[in-house]
Amino acid sequence: MAYSLSPWLKPRFFITGTNRPLAGGLMYTYKAGTTDPATTYSDDAGTTNTNPIVLDSDGQCDLFLDDAVSYRIILKNSAGVTQFDKDRIASLGSTQFQSFNSIAALRLRSGTTIANAAKTLGYYAAGDGGGNSFYWDSTSVATDNGGTVIKPTSVSGAGRWLAVDTSYITPEMFGAYGDGIHDDTEAINKAIAALSASGGGVLYFDGIYRLTENATGTTQTRFTISSDNVTLVFLSKAKFLVKSDSAITIIFALAGVSYFKTIGTLHVESDASTPYTTTGAYGAKALVIYNANGKSSEHINIEKVLVTRGSGGVFISNAYAASNRVTNISIGEIRTFDVTYGFNAQNNGDGVDIGLVYTHNAYRSYFAYGCESHRANVEARSPHTAGTPLNLTTYSVAEGGSGVNTDDMVINLSVSNGGLEATIAAIRNIGDGGASQKVSNIQLRIHTDYTPTTVLALFNFDTDGGSASATAFAAKIENIFIECNTPLATTPLVYSPCSWITRPTVIWLGMSCATTTQIRSYQQIVDFRVTKKGSQYFLDDIVLENNVSLTWLSTSNVITPLAKLDASNNTLYGAANSTATYTALYGGTGGVYFNVNGASRFQATDSQFRPQADNSYSLGNGSQRFSVVYAGTGTINTSDERLKQQISDDLAPELKAWAKVNFCKYKFNDAVEIKGDKARWHLGVIAQQVKAAFESEGLDPFAYGILCYDEWDAIEETLDQHGEVITQKVEAGERYGVRYEEALILECAYLRSKIK
């Protein structure tokens, strides 16, 4: 009995879809076509392996097969999940096995003329990296794909050489050189077609692949993947070289695929003489994702993309029906040098998460429109002259867009070594898409290591190209939150001259403007909610510089000063000066003064709160009362004889009337409504009884201060510009009242008359 190495030599296995060794994997060996265990060996002396064989930390094992046995091998991971199931495997020493130096040599023989198993030592020649193991299937009529299915030239009907393991394929197995010299485009396409035919799988790249030059002036795609469950593994040497002068070449296009992923770095190097412009993008696009064939592209996982010179890194487009959205895209890193775009989402691409977009000399590092729910970190280094590192836009259908809103975008943007770009970030709504079209819910956190000219631009255009409409444009930009570290910008915010029906709401945190006038000009077009502290603007906290006014912008764009600090006399005016009729509050040496209609009404000193005019103003009124007054001592009422006249001690008529008034206990209605039976009892008199008693004695009750009656008109609710209630709504009404100090005086006088 003879024992020889398996066709894999000393096999090494990887976790499916990765380049990581299958450490602890389990290899089960059976007789071909059965589940009957078959013995394997660890050496040619016949030392028996366990069944299953446990792979070492490198995913390897020593595997010798019985020359007289054809095997079935099932490989599982340590958790028992099947990695592959391969049948009809024979040893290298088997009389059923023969080796060939090339695919061409293999085509010259069939399994009926030689052994039923074969090994190619290379594709063109032994050692060129394109070798593979095959078995003969006399019944197969599969199409020859130049790599994993080989039809001998002598065979006219059934009979094919089939690759033993199609879970691990490389472009070299299909004729790629991977030397950076030969054109490998056709070979790679054959490998991709083989994956599609088998319903997915893993394609490994570990060479330098030169691709066909695009000199047509029109966009060309080199590799289209339209099958689900495909994994591309880019090993350390993998790189793609492309020349595309004045045209675009797409390297990989994902057309309506699900569960696609890459492992390692998709490295693309373009030698286009015009890699980027402000009006066009030439050279290579590393990866384009779109919907196709009635399917969306979804569940896409890209580990890393690296592009040097060209159109850009990753693009999402709407090439076919807009009903199938591209969704659930996860990208670890995009890194580009001298490109037009780092990342570009065109009317498609929802639910995008990018760990890092790093660009050097890019026209637009991140450009997205007609999509939603993005989370990304963007680092723009030395941005392209006149470019915009971040651009978020909504285009109407008439302007070549989808009419889909751009919504829910959270971007962290870092820009360094710049200054020649037009703006740091732009938010645009272009084309008359109607009142529903908008860019909304944008959160930007911007960091720069220099002072940019313009940080944010807001554009509301009715036509593409930036022309402003003469009439108001109904589209909206709303709910914009900006946080920026830069201490000063010449123009931190610019906006389109197009008329706005609804002003954008922009909350700006952490950046100042050159002048306060600049802020006011922004407020005329934008609901620009900022506050300033020192040299920075912050939300919910206001610190005014000396002699700098805080102003309010009405809905009709009328600027109204609210407050101004004059540090020279420690005065805070409720306007630009102390004499303005709308002054509400100002401070002076005598305390704090409350002004109404241009006149001081009340004053708060360090020991008193007092009216500015004696005996002129009430505390509350009939319809707007205080509930309880707390005081350390009683109220002091003026009783100076010099201030009185018609003094008389004849109270007989009044006491006769008062004798008819009964003291009683009662509960208030509103208290019962709130507290029920727990509402407290109160003691006193009833105003209507006082009125009736005086009238029974021929006295006018309202000629006396004891009885009060108030009527009031309705007061409508008033709101400020932010919808906060300034004045509560009051219904029209009337109410009786009693001055209890007067009532008690009458009661005392009545009791004194009885004692006498």
C-alpha positions in Angstrom: 0.0 0.0 0.0 1.3 3.4 -1.0 0.6 6.8 0.6 1.2 10.0 -1.3 0.7 13.7 -0.7 -2.8 15.1 -1.5 -3.2 17.4 -4.5 -3.0 20.4 -2.2 0.5 19.3 -1.1 0.6 20.5 2.5 -2.8 22.2 2.5 -3.5 25.5 4.2 -7.1 26.6 4.7 -8.6 30.1 5.4 -11.8 31.3 7.0 -14.3 31.6 4.2 -14.3 35.1 2.7 -11.1 36.2 4.5 -7.4 35.9 4.4 -7.2 34.7 8.0 -6.1 31.0 8.7 -8.8 28.5 9.7 -7.1 27.8 13.0 -8.7 24.8 14.8 -10.7 23.8 11.7 -12.0 20.2 11.4 -11.3 18.1 8.3 -13.6 15.1 7.8 -12.5 12.5 5.3 -14.8 10.0 3.6 -14.8 7.6 0.6 -15.8 9.4 -2.6 -19.5 9.9 -3.0 -20.3 8.6 0.5 -20.3 9.4 4.2 -18.2 6.3 5.0 -15.1 7.4 6.8 -11.8 7.0 4.9 -8.4 7.0 6.6 -5.7 9.6 5.8 -2.1 9.7 7.0 0.4 12.2 8.3 3.4 10.8 6.4 4.3 8.4 3.6 5.0 5.7 6.2 1.3 5.4 7.0 1.0 7.1 10.3 -2.8 7.5 10.7 -4.5 10.9 11.1 -7.4 11.5 13.4 -10.8 11.8 11.7 -11.6 14.7 11.8 -8.1 16.2 11.4 -7.7 19.3 13.6 -5.9 22.1 11.7 -3.1 23.9 13.5 -2.9 27.7 14.2 -1.9 28.4 10.6 -4.8 26.4 9.2 -2.5 23.6 8.0 -2.1 19.9 8.4 0.0 17.0 7.0 -2.2 15.2 4.6 -1.2 12.0 2.8 -3.8 9.9 0.9 -4.1 6.3 0.0 -3.2 6.0 -3.6 -5.9 3.4 -4.1 -8.7 5.5 -2.6 -10.7 8.4 -4.0 -11.8 10.7 -1.2 -14.5 13.1 -0.2 -13.4 15.9 2.1 -15.7 18.1 4.2 -14.0 21.0 6.0 -15.7 22.8 8.9 -14.6 25.6 11.3 -14.1 25.0 15.0 -17.8 25.8 15.6 -18.9 23.1 13.1 -19.9 25.4 10.3 -19.1 23.8 6.9 -16.5 25.7 4.8 -16.5 23.4 1.8 -17.5 19.8 0.6 -15.2 18.4 -2.1 -15.5 15.0 -3.7 -13.3 12.7 -5.8 -9.9 13.8 -4.5 -6.9 11.5 -5.3 -3.3 11.6 -4.1 -0.4 12.9 -6.2 1.0 9.4 -6.3 -2.2 7.8 -7.5 -2.3 6.0 -10.8 -5.4 8.2 -11.4 -3.4 11.4 -11.2 -1.2 13.3 -13.7 0.4 16.8 -13.7 0.7 19.4 -16.5 2.8 22.5 -16.8 -0.1 24.6 -18.3 -3.8 24.8 -19.1 -2.9 24.5 -22.7 -1.3 21.1 -22.0 -4.3 20.0 -20.0 -6.6 20.8 -22.9 -4.8 18.2 -25.0 -5.8 15.4 -22.7 -9.0 14.0 -21.3 -9.8 11.8 -18.4 -10.5 8.9 -20.7 -7.1 9.0 -22.2 -5.1 9.6 -19.0 -5.8 9.7 -15.3 -9.1 11.0 -13.9 -7.3 13.6 -11.8 -4.8 16.3 -12.8 -2.8 19.1 -11.5 -1.6 22.2 -13.5 1.7 23.6 -12.2 0.9 27.0 -13.8 -1.4 28.7 -16.3 1.1 29.4 -19.1 4.1 27.7 -17.5 5.1 25.9 -14.3 5.5 28.3 -11.4 3.7 31.3 -12.8 1.1 31.2 -10.0 -1.8 30.0 -12.1 -1.7 26.3 -11.1 -4.8 24.4 -9.9 -6.1 20.9 -9.2 -8.8 19.2 -11.4 -10.9 16.1 -11.5 -12.5 14.5 -14.6 -16.2 14.6 -14.9 -17.3 12.5 -17.9 -20.9 13.7 -17.7 -20.2 17.5 -17.5 -21.2 19.7 -20.4 -20.3 22.9 -18.5 -19.1 25.9 -20.5 -15.3 26.2 -20.7 -14.5 29.4 -18.6 -10.7 29.2 -19.1 -9.9 28.6 -15.4 -12.1 26.3 -13.4 -13.8 24.5 -16.2 -11.6 23.1 -19.1 -13.0 21.4 -22.2 -10.3 19.2 -23.9 -9.9 20.0 -27.6 -10.6 16.3 -28.4 -14.0 16.3 -26.7 -17.1 17.2 -28.7 -19.7 16.3 -26.2 -19.7 15.6 -22.5 -16.5 15.5 -20.4 -14.8 18.3 -18.6 -11.9 19.0 -16.3 -13.4 20.7 -13.2 -11.4 22.5 -10.5 -11.4 20.6 -7.2 -11.8 23.7 -5.1 -13.8 26.7 -6.5 -13.9 28.4 -3.1 -10.4 29.8 -3.6 -9.8 31.3 -7.1 -7.4 33.9 -8.4 -7.2 35.8 -11.6 -3.9 34.0 -12.3 -5.9 30.7 -12.6 -7.7 32.4 -15.6 -4.6 33.7 -17.3 -3.8 36.9 -15.5 -0.1 37.7 -15.2 -0.3 40.1 -12.3 3.1 41.6 -13.3 1.9 45.2 -14.0 3.0 44.8 -17.7 0.4 42.6 -19.4 -3.2 43.5 -19.7 -5.1 41.4 -17.2 -8.6 42.7 -17.9 -9.9 39.7 -19.8 -8.6 37.2 -17.3 -10.1 39.0 -14.3 -13.5 39.2 -16.1 -13.3 35.4 -16.6 -12.7 34.9 -12.9 -15.6 37.2 -12.0 -17.9 35.3 -14.5 -16.9 32.0 -12.8 -17.9 33.4 -9.4 -21.3 34.5 -10.9 -21.8 31.1 -12.5 -21.3 29.4 -9.1 -23.6 31.8 -7.2 -20.9 33.8 -5.5 -17.6 33.0 -3.8 -14.2 34.5 -3.0 -11.7 36.0 -5.5 -8.2 36.6 -4.3 -5.9 39.2 -5.8 -2.2 39.3 -5.0 -0.5 40.9 -8.0 -0.2 44.1 -9.9 -2.9 44.2 -12.6 -2.7 46.5 -15.6 -6.1 47.1 -17.2 -7.1 48.1 -20.7 -6.6 51.8 -21.5 -9.7 53.9 -22.0 -9.0 56.4 -24.8 -12.6 56.6 -26.1 -13.6 59.8 -24.3 -16.6 58.0 -22.8 -17.1 56.1 -19.5 -16.1 52.4 -19.6 -16.5 49.7 -16.9 -13.8 47.1 -16.6 -15.5 44.7 -14.1 -19.2 44.3 -13.4 -20.3 42.2 -10.5 -24.0 41.3 -10.5 -24.0 38.2 -8.3 -24.8 38.1 -4.6 -22.5 36.8 -1.9 -19.2 37.8 -3.6 -16.1 38.6 -1.6 -13.0 40.2 -3.1 -9.8 39.7 -1.1 -6.9 42.1 -1.8 -3.7 40.7 -0.4 -0.6 42.8 0.3 0.7 43.2 -3.3 -2.7 43.8 -5.0 -2.9 46.9 -7.2 -4.7 48.0 -10.3 -3.1 50.2 -12.9 -5.3 52.1 -15.4 -4.9 54.8 -18.0 -8.0 56.9 -18.7 -7.2 60.2 -20.4 -10.1 62.6 -20.6 -12.5 59.8 -19.8 -13.7 57.8 -16.8 -12.8 54.2 -16.2 -14.8 52.3 -13.5 -12.8 49.5 -12.0 -15.4 47.6 -10.1 -19.2 48.2 -10.6 -21.7 46.5 -8.3 -24.9 46.2 -10.2 -27.8 45.1 -8.0 -25.9 42.9 -5.6 -26.4 41.9 -1.9 -23.9 40.8 0.7 -20.8 42.0 -1.2 -17.6 42.7 0.7 -14.0 43.4 0.3 -11.1 42.4 2.5 -7.8 44.3 2.4 -7.1 47.4 0.3 -8.6 48.0 -3.2 -5.6 50.0 -4.5 -6.1 51.8 -7.8 -3.4 53.9 -9.5 -4.4 56.0 -12.5 -1.9 57.6 -14.8 -4.4 59.9 -16.5 -2.8 63.1 -17.7 -5.9 65.0 -16.5 -6.9 63.4 -13.3 -9.3 66.0 -12.1 -10.9 69.3 -13.1 -13.6 71.6 -11.6 -16.0 70.8 -14.4 -15.2 67.1 -15.1 -13.8 64.1 -13.4 -11.4 61.9 -15.4 -9.4 58.8 -14.7 -10.3 55.9 -12.5 -13.3 55.4 -10.3 -12.4 52.6 -7.9 -15.8 51.4 -7.0 -19.3 52.3 -8.2 -22.5 50.9 -6.6 -25.9 51.1 -8.2 -29.2 49.4 -8.5 -29.8 47.2 -11.6 -31.9 44.4 -13.0 -34.8 45.3 -10.8 -32.7 44.9 -7.6 -31.1 47.2 -5.1 -27.6 46.9 -4.0 -27.6 46.4 -0.3 -25.5 45.1 2.6 -22.2 46.2 1.1 -19.1 46.1 3.3 -15.9 47.8 1.9 -12.8 47.5 4.1 -10.5 50.0 2.4 -10.1 51.9 -0.9 -6.9 53.7 -2.0 -6.9 55.8 -5.2 -4.0 57.9 -6.7 -5.0 60.3 -9.5 -8.4 60.0 -11.1 -12.1 60.5 -10.7 -12.4 59.2 -7.1 -12.8 56.5 -4.6 -16.4 55.2 -4.0 -19.5 56.3 -5.9 -23.2 55.4 -5.5 -25.4 56.1 -8.4 -28.9 55.7 -9.7 -28.2 54.1 -13.0 -31.6 52.4 -13.4 -35.1 52.6 -11.8 -35.2 54.9 -8.8 -37.5 52.5 -7.0 -34.7 50.3 -5.9 -32.5 52.3 -3.5 -29.0 51.4 -2.6 -28.9 50.8 1.1 -26.8 49.7 4.1 -23.3 50.6 3.0 -20.4 50.2 5.4 -17.0 51.5 4.4 -14.0 51.4 6.7 -11.7 53.8 4.9 -11.4 55.7 1.6 -8.0 57.3 0.9 -7.4 59.4 -2.2 -4.6 61.5 -3.7 -5.1 64.0 -6.5 -8.7 63.1 -7.3 -12.0 64.9 -8.0 -14.1 63.0 -5.4 -13.3 61.0 -2.3 -16.9 59.8 -1.9 -19.9 60.6 -4.1 -23.5 59.6 -3.6 -25.7 60.6 -6.6 -29.5 60.4 -6.0 -28.9 57.1 -4.2 -27.3 55.5 -1.2 -29.2 55.5 2.1 -27.8 54.3 5.4 -24.1 54.9 4.6 -21.5 54.6 7.4 -17.9 55.6 6.6 -15.1 55.4 9.2 -12.8 57.8 7.3 -12.7 59.6 4.0 -9.1 61.0 3.6 -8.4 63.1 0.6 -5.3 65.0 -0.5 -5.9 67.6 -3.3 -9.5 66.6 -3.9 -12.1 68.9 -5.5 -14.9 67.5 -3.3 -14.0 65.2 -0.6 -17.6 64.3 0.2 -20.4 65.0 -2.2 -23.9 63.6 -1.6 -27.3 64.4 -2.9 -30.7 62.8 -3.0 -30.0 60.4 -0.1 -30.3 60.1 3.6 -28.9 58.7 6.8 -25.1 59.2 6.4 -22.5 59.0 9.1 -18.9 59.9 8.1 -15.6 61.3 9.2 -13.9 63.4 6.5 -10.3 64.6 6.5 -9.5 67.0 3.6 -5.9 67.8 3.3 -4.7 70.6 0.9 -8.2 70.8 -0.8 -8.3 71.6 -4.5 -8.3 75.2 -5.5 -11.8 76.6 -5.7 -13.2 73.2 -4.5 -15.5 72.5 -1.6 -14.5 69.7 0.7 -18.1 69.0 1.8 -21.1 69.4 -0.5 -24.7 68.3 0.5 -27.4 69.0 -2.1 -30.9 68.2 -3.2 -31.6 68.4 -7.0 -35.1 68.4 -8.4 -36.0 65.9 -11.2 -36.0 68.8 -13.7 -32.4 69.5 -12.8 -31.2 65.9 -13.3 -31.9 64.8 -9.7 -34.3 62.3 -8.2 -36.3 64.8 -6.2 -35.4 62.8 -3.1 -34.5 64.9 -0.1 -31.1 65.0 1.4 -31.8 64.3 5.0 -30.2 63.1 8.3 -26.5 63.7 7.6 -24.0 63.7 10.4 -20.5 64.6 9.1 -17.3 65.3 11.0 -15.1 67.4 8.7 -11.4 68.2 9.3 -9.7 70.5 6.8 -6.0 71.4 6.9 -3.5 73.3 4.7 -6.2 75.0 2.8 -7.3 78.5 2.0 -7.8 78.6 -1.7 -11.0 76.6 -1.8 -14.3 78.5 -2.3 -15.9 77.2 1.0 -15.4 74.6 3.6 -18.9 73.2 3.3 -21.9 73.9 1.1 -25.6 73.0 1.6 -27.6 73.5 -1.6 -31.2 73.1 -2.8 -31.3 73.3 -6.6 -34.2 73.1 -9.0 -37.9 74.0 -8.4 -38.9 70.8 -6.7 -41.8 72.3 -4.9 -42.4 73.0 -1.2 -41.7 69.5 -0.2 -38.1 69.4 -1.6 -35.6 70.2 1.1 -32.2 69.6 2.6 -32.8 69.0 6.3 -31.4 67.7 9.6 -27.7 68.3 8.9 -25.1 68.1 11.7 -21.7 69.3 10.8 -18.7 69.4 13.1 -15.9 71.3 11.4 -12.3 71.6 12.4 -9.6 73.6 10.6 -6.0 74.4 11.2 -6.3 77.8 9.5 -8.7 80.7 9.0 -10.9 79.9 6.0 -12.6 82.6 3.9 -16.0 81.0 4.1 -17.0 78.1 6.3 -20.6 77.4 5.2 -22.6 78.3 2.1 -26.3 78.0 1.8 -27.7 78.0 -1.7 -31.4 77.9 -2.8 -31.4 77.9 -6.6 -34.3 77.5 -9.0 -32.1 76.3 -11.8 -28.9 74.4 -12.0 -25.8 76.4 -12.3 -26.6 78.8 -9.5 -28.9 81.4 -11.1 -31.3 83.0 -8.6 -35.0 83.3 -9.2 -36.7 86.6 -9.3 -39.5 85.1 -7.3 -39.5 83.3 -4.0 -38.4 79.7 -4.2 -40.5 77.3 -2.1 -37.8 74.7 -1.4 -36.3 74.6 2.0 -33.1 74.2 3.9 -33.9 73.5 7.6 -32.5 72.2 10.9 -28.8 72.8 10.3 -26.5 72.4 13.3 -22.9 73.6 12.9 -20.0 73.3 15.3 -16.8 74.9 14.2 -13.5 75.5 15.9 -12.1 78.3 13.7 -11.8 81.5 15.7 -12.6 83.9 12.8 -13.8 83.8 9.3 -14.0 86.6 6.8 -17.3 85.3 5.6 -18.5 82.4 7.9 -21.8 82.1 6.1 -22.9 83.0 2.6 -26.2 82.4 0.9 -27.9 82.5 -2.4 -29.5 85.8 -3.5 -32.6 83.7 -4.4 -35.7 84.7 -2.3 -36.6 82.3 0.5 -40.2 81.6 1.5 -39.0 79.8 4.6 -35.8 81.0 6.2 -33.3 78.2 7.0 -32.7 77.5 10.7 -29.0 77.4 11.4 -27.7 76.8 14.9 -24.0 77.8 15.0 -21.8 76.7 17.9 -18.2 77.8 18.4 -17.4 80.3 15.7 -17.3 84.1 15.5 -18.0 86.5 12.7 -15.8 89.4 11.6 -18.4 92.0 12.6 -21.8 92.2 14.4 -23.1 93.8 11.2 -22.3 90.6 9.5 -24.4 88.6 11.9 -27.4 91.0 11.3 -27.0 90.6 7.5 -27.1 86.8 7.9 -30.2 87.1 10.1 -32.1 88.8 7.2 -32.1 85.6 5.2 -31.3 82.9 7.8 -32.7 82.1 11.2 -29.2 82.3 12.5 -29.3 81.2 16.2 -26.0 82.1 17.8 -24.8 83.7 21.0 -21.4 85.1 21.6 -19.0 84.6 24.5 -15.6 86.3 24.1 -14.6 85.7 20.6 -16.8 82.7 20.2 -20.6 82.2 19.6 -22.4 79.7 21.8 -25.9 78.5 22.2 -28.0 79.3 25.3 -25.5 81.8 26.7 -25.1 85.5 25.9 -22.1 87.6 26.7 -22.3 91.1 25.1 -19.2 93.1 24.3 -19.1 96.7 25.5 -21.3 98.9 23.3 -22.4 95.9 21.1 -26.1 95.6 20.7 -28.1 92.4 20.9 -30.8 92.6 18.2 -34.0 90.8 17.3 -35.1 90.1 13.7 -38.8 90.1 13.1 -40.6 87.7 10.7 -40.7 90.7 8.3 -36.9 91.1 8.5 -37.1 94.2 10.6 -34.0 94.6 12.9 -35.0 95.7 16.4 -32.2 96.4 19.0 -32.9 94.7 22.3 -30.0 95.3 24.6 -26.7 97.1 24.8 -24.1 97.2 27.5 -22.3 100.4 28.4 -19.5 99.4 30.7 -18.6 103.0 31.4 -21.6 103.4 33.7 -22.5 99.8 34.3 -25.8 100.2 32.4 -27.6 97.5 30.4 -30.0 99.3 28.1 -33.0 97.5 26.6 -32.1 99.1 23.3 -29.3 100.9 21.6 -29.8 103.8 24.1 -31.7 104.7 27.3 -34.3 106.9 25.6 -35.7 104.4 23.1 -39.4 103.9 23.5 -39.1 100.1 23.5 -36.6 100.0 26.3 -37.6 97.2 28.8 -34.8 97.2 31.3 -31.6 99.1 32.1 -29.2 99.4 35.0 -27.9 102.5 36.6 -26.3 103.8 39.8 -29.6 103.7 41.6 -30.3 100.0 40.8 -32.3 98.3 38.1 -35.0 100.2 36.3 -38.1 98.8 34.5 -39.2 100.9 31.6 -42.5 100.8 29.8 -43.3 103.0 26.8 -40.1 104.9 27.3 -40.8 105.9 30.9 -39.4 104.4 34.1 -42.2 102.7 36.1 -40.4 100.6 38.8 -37.0 100.6 40.5 -35.1 97.9 42.3 -32.4 99.1 44.7 -30.2 97.2 47.0 -33.0 97.3 49.7 -36.3 98.2 48.0 -38.5 97.5 45.1 -40.6 100.6 44.5 -42.7 102.4 41.9 -41.2 105.5 40.3 -44.4 107.5 40.9 -46.1 107.8 44.3 -49.6 106.2 44.6 -49.9 105.6 40.8 -49.5 101.9 40.0 -51.4 98.8 41.2 -49.9 95.4 42.1 -52.1 93.1 39.9 -55.6 93.8 38.7 -59.1 92.4 38.7 -58.3 89.7 36.1 -54.7 89.1 36.9 -54.3 88.6 40.7 -51.5 87.5 43.0 -52.5 84.3 44.8 -50.7 84.9 48.1 -48.7 87.8 49.5 -46.0 86.9 52.0 -44.7 89.7 54.3 -42.7 90.0 57.5 -45.0 92.8 58.8 -48.4 94.2 57.9 -49.2 96.6 55.2 -48.8 100.3 56.1 -51.7 102.4 54.9 -51.5 106.2 54.8 -53.5 107.8 57.6 -52.2 111.3 57.8 -54.9 113.8 58.8 -53.3 116.4 56.5 -54.2 114.1 53.6 -57.9 113.7 54.6 -61.1 115.7 54.6 -64.8 115.4 55.6 -63.8 113.5 58.7 -66.9 112.3 60.7 -67.5 109.8 63.5 -71.3 109.4 62.8 -71.4 105.8 61.6 -75.0 105.0 62.7 -76.4 104.3 59.1 -73.4 102.3 58.2 -73.4 100.2 61.4 -77.2 99.5 61.0 -76.5 98.2 57.5 -73.4 96.2 58.7 -75.5 94.5 61.4 -77.2 92.7 58.6 -74.0 91.2 57.2 -73.2 87.7 58.6 -69.7 86.3 58.9 -69.5 82.8 57.4 -67.2 80.0 56.4 -66.7 78.8 52.7 -64.5 77.1 50.2 -63.3 78.5 46.9 -64.5 76.8 43.7 -61.1 76.5 42.0 -59.6 75.0 45.2 -62.3 72.3 45.3 -61.7 71.6 41.6 -58.1 70.9 42.4 -58.2 69.4 45.9 -61.7 68.1 46.2 -62.8 67.6 49.9 -59.3 68.5 51.0 -59.8 72.1 50.0 -59.5 74.4 53.0 -62.2 76.4 54.8 -62.0 80.2 54.7 -63.7 82.8 57.0 -65.1 86.1 55.9 -68.1 87.8 54.4 -69.9 87.7 51.0 -69.6 90.8 48.9 -73.1 90.5 47.5 -74.5 90.4 51.1 -72.5 93.6 51.9 -74.0 95.2 48.8 -77.6 94.1 49.7 -77.3 95.2 53.3 -76.1 98.7 52.4 -78.8 99.1 49.7 -81.5 98.0 52.3 -80.6 101.0 54.3 -80.6 103.4 51.4 -76.9 103.5 51.1 -74.8 103.3 47.9 -72.4 100.4 48.7 -70.0 101.7 46.0 -69.7 105.0 47.7 -67.7 103.1 50.3 -64.2 101.6 50.0 -65.4 98.4 51.5 -67.0 97.0 48.4 -65.2 96.5 45.0 -66.4 95.5 41.6 -64.1 94.8 38.5 -64.9 94.2 34.9 -62.4 93.3 32.2 -62.2 92.6 28.5 -60.8 89.5 27.0 -57.0 89.3 26.4 -55.7 87.2 23.5 -52.6 85.1 23.9 -49.4 86.6 22.5 -46.2 84.7 21.4 -42.6 85.8 20.7 -40.8 84.9 17.5 -39.9 81.4 18.8 -43.4 80.6 19.8 -43.0 81.2 23.5 -46.0 82.6 25.4 -45.6 86.2 26.4 -49.1 86.9 27.6 -51.6 84.3 28.7 -55.1 84.2 27.3 -57.7 85.8 29.5 -61.5 85.4 29.0 -63.7 88.5 29.5 -65.4 88.6 33.0 -66.4 90.5 36.1 -65.9 89.9 39.9 -66.9 91.4 43.3 -64.4 92.0 46.1 -64.2 93.2 49.7 -61.5 95.3 51.4 -61.2 93.3 54.7 -59.4 96.1 56.5 -62.5 98.3 56.0 -64.8 95.4 57.0 -62.9 94.8 60.2 -63.0 98.5 61.1 -66.9 98.4 60.7 -67.0 95.3 62.8 -64.9 96.9 65.6 -67.1 100.0 65.5 -70.3 97.9 65.6 -69.0 95.9 68.6 -67.9 99.2 70.4 -71.4 100.6 69.9 -72.9 97.5 71.5 -70.6 97.7 74.5 -71.5 101.4 75.1 
